Amino acid sequence: MQSLAGEGYSIEFDDTEGCVCLRGSLRLGGLAEYAPLSQLLEDALETRPDLTLDLTRLEFLNSSGIATLSRFVINARN
């Protein structure tokens, strides 16, 4: 299991379930600060092409976070 955590948020990738779960409020300060999340998502997709993103416990995501997830989805489709 891979994970990231910071003030008010946590992100976990459970490779047995093939799920990345985002929890809390992601208010990082720009795309550069979202790089670890991007890397975790890319690594997770390589491990599990049938990856699921669980956003049910995500309370807030700023515009940089939305851009990060959008880029990931576009890249995953390709």
C-alpha positions in Angstrom: 0.0 0.0 0.0 1.3 3.4 -1.0 0.2 6.5 0.8 0.6 10.3 1.1 -0.6 12.5 3.9 -0.5 16.1 4.9 -2.4 18.6 7.0 -6.1 17.7 6.5 -5.8 15.0 3.9 -4.6 11.5 3.1 -4.3 9.5 -0.1 -3.9 5.7 -0.1 -3.4 3.2 -2.9 -4.5 -0.3 -2.1 -3.0 -2.5 -4.8 -5.0 -5.6 -3.7 -8.2 -3.7 -4.2 -7.0 -1.6 -7.1 -8.3 1.6 -5.5 -6.8 5.1 -4.8 -8.8 6.7 -2.0 -8.6 10.5 -1.5 -9.8 11.8 1.9 -10.1 15.3 3.4 -9.3 18.7 2.0 -6.6 18.9 -0.7 -5.5 22.6 -0.7 -1.9 22.3 -2.0 -0.3 25.4 -3.4 0.0 24.7 -7.1 0.7 22.0 -9.6 4.3 21.4 -8.4 3.0 20.5 -4.9 0.6 17.9 -6.5 3.6 16.1 -8.2 3.7 13.4 -5.5 0.0 12.7 -6.1 0.5 12.6 -9.8 3.3 10.1 -9.4 1.3 7.9 -7.0 -1.6 7.9 -9.5 0.7 7.0 -12.4 2.4 4.2 -10.4 -1.0 2.9 -9.3 -2.2 2.8 -13.0 0.8 0.9 -14.0 0.2 -1.6 -11.3 -3.6 -1.9 -11.8 -4.9 -0.8 -15.2 -8.4 -1.3 -13.8 -7.8 1.4 -11.2 -10.6 2.9 -9.3 -10.5 6.4 -7.8 -12.6 6.8 -4.6 -13.5 10.4 -4.1 -16.4 9.8 -1.7 -14.4 11.0 1.3 -12.8 14.0 -0.5 -14.2 17.1 1.1 -12.5 19.8 -1.0 -10.2 19.9 -4.0 -8.7 23.2 -5.3 -8.3 24.1 -8.9 -4.7 22.8 -9.0 -6.0 19.5 -7.7 -8.8 19.4 -10.3 -6.2 20.0 -13.0 -4.0 17.2 -11.7 -6.9 14.7 -11.7 -8.0 15.9 -15.1 -4.6 15.4 -16.6 -4.4 12.0 -15.0 -7.8 10.9 -16.5 -6.8 12.2 -20.0 -3.5 10.3 -19.8 -5.1 7.2 -18.5 -7.5 7.2 -21.5 -4.6 7.3 -23.9 
